[in-house]
Every structure is written in C-alpha cells, then in structure tokens.
C-alpha cells in the first residue's frame, strides 16, 4: 500500500518540503510526472446520486474530452514501454519504425471527432518519436509527410467495428 508522507520544513538539509512515496515502511523515491500509471486514470461518472449527468450537454463535452485525453495517455504509456526496446542511437531517423507507430496510432484512436483524433495522434507521435528524429520537430513532421502514403489508415466502418469489439 502506497502513501504520500509530507516531511515538514526544517527537517531536511535543504529545508524544503518534499513528498516521498512510502511503501510498507520503506522509502522508495520521490514520485515523478512519468510515474502516472493506469491506476491514476479515473473515469468521470455518468450518474451521480441517481441523476443522469449525461443529459447535460456541457458535461457530455467534458466527459468526451476526458475520454480522449485518457485514450491518449494510455497510448503513450503503452508505446513508450514498447519503444524502450528500440535504442535511439540504433534507430535514428528510422522511417519503418515511424510508419509502424503511425499505423498503430491510426488503429488505436477511434473515439472523438476527426479533429480530436488528429490532435491526439499528432501530440502522441511528437511525444514518442521526437527522440528518434534528433529532437527536431520539423524533421519529424517532414518525414511524416513523406511516409504518410505507407501508413495503414482507418475509416468509419473499421472504427465502428473496433468500438463494437471493445464493447463486447
């Protein structure tokens, strides 16, 4: 069981306050932003005290944006774990790797409007593939433009079929 312990000021050598993750009495390390896991991803409820909140238009918009954001976080976490197997120095400027990641992104992002999906895909691709393209965003975007014809694209029917598969 993890808990956050707040150490008061003056007890540390640099007299700042720190949050330290403690598990079963052992100090592990300070939590970082990259430590955000799937356990931290929480769904927004549709019903609250017997009232259907989905009927409120603005609440539906908030739920949809949260779902797209969660989908993006899950995609980035999963692909970061996979891309750790591909050393950056060996796969520098690798077009084949980029095409595969783009194809996976096309198949993964099925929720939201076209603009929302494109925005989530571009953010995820920039986050994941920038180190493989010398941290140069212009170079990455130009390469995406060149290899885009090789990417397996989705259509409405394929996205609908994926939604049905995930539902059951």
N, C-alpha and C positions, 0 to 999 in steps of 0.2 A: 504494500500500500504506500503510495507516494503522498507526501505532504510538503507544503512550502513553509519554511521556517524563516521568519524575519529576524535578523540579528540587529539589535539596537545599535545606534551610533555610539562611538567611543569604545566599543569592544573589539573593533578591528584595527589593525595597524594604520590603515589609511583613513580611519574614522569616517567611513561612508557606510551606508546601509546596503546590504546585499540580500538577495533571495537565493537560498540554497536548497536544492532538491534533496530530501532525506528519505531513504527507503529502509525500513527496518533498523533504524539507528545508525546506518552507515551514510556518510556524506558522499554523494556521487560526484556532482559537479553543478555549476550554475546552468539553469535552463537557457537555451538559446532559441531564436526565432525558427531555426531549422528543425527544432525538436517537435514542432507541431505535428501531431500524428492524427490518425483517423479517429482516435478516441476523443479528440478535441473538436471534431466536426459534429455539430449538433443540428438537427432538423428543426425548422420552425413549425410549430404545431398548427394544424388546420382547425382544430376545435379547442375552445378554451371554456371551461365550466359549462359545457353543453351548448355553447353558442358557436355556430359555424362561421369562422372568420374568413373563409374563402369567398364569401359573398361580398366582402368589401373589396372594391376594385384596387385601391392603393395597397391593401395588404397582400393581394394576389401578386401585384407587381414586386413587392418586397420579397415574397416567397420565391418567385421565379428568378429574380436576380441572385438570391441566396443559393438556389439550386445550381445555377450556372457557375457561381463562384466556388461552391463545394466540388462540383464536377471538375473544374479547372485545378483545384488543389490536389484532388485525388490523382488526376492525370500526371501532374508534375511530380508528385511523390513516387508514383509507380515507375515512371520513366527515368527518374533520377537513379533509382535503385538498379534499373537495367543498364543505364549508361555508365555506371561505375565500372562495368566490365569492359568498357572500351576506353583505354587510356587516351588522353587528349593528344599526347605527342605522337602516337602511332596513327591516330585517325584525324589528323589535322586536315581540314578542308576536304573531308570525305563526303562526296556527293551521294553515294549509295546509302550511307547512314542517314543523311538528311532526307532522302526520298522515303526511306522506311519510316522515319519518325513522322514525317508529314502524312503519310498514308495511315499510320496509326491514329494520328490526331483527327484526320477526316472521319475515320470509322468510330472514334470514341465520342466526339462531341455531337450528340443527337438532340439535345434539348435547347429550346430557345429559338429566337428568330435567326435569320441568316446573318444579320449584323452582329448579334450577340455571339453566335458560334464563331464567326470570323475573328471577332475581337479576342475571344478566349483562346482560340487556336494561335493567333499571332503572338499573344502575350506568352503562352506556354512555349512556343517554338523559340522565341527570343530568349526566354529564360534557360531553356535546356540546351540549345545548340550554339549559343554565343561563344562559350569557351572553345568549341571545336572550330570556330572561324576567327580565331585570334582576337576575340572580344571586340570585333568590328561589326557593328550593326549594319552598316551599309553593305559590306561584303556579304553578310549573311542574307540580306534581303535581295541583293542582286543574284546570288546563287539560287535562292528560292525561285526567283523569276525564271531562271534558265532551266531548272529541273522540274518545274510545275507540270509540264506535259507528261512526266513519268509517274506522277502521283495517282494512286487509285482514288477516285472521287466517289462520294456518296450522292444519292438522290433521295427524293422524298419517300419513295417506296422502300428503299433499303433502311432509312432511318426509322420509318414506321415499323418495319419488321423487327428491327433491333429493340424498339420500345416494347413490342408485344412479347418478344423472347425474354426480356428482362422482367416483365410483369409476371410471367408465369415461371 
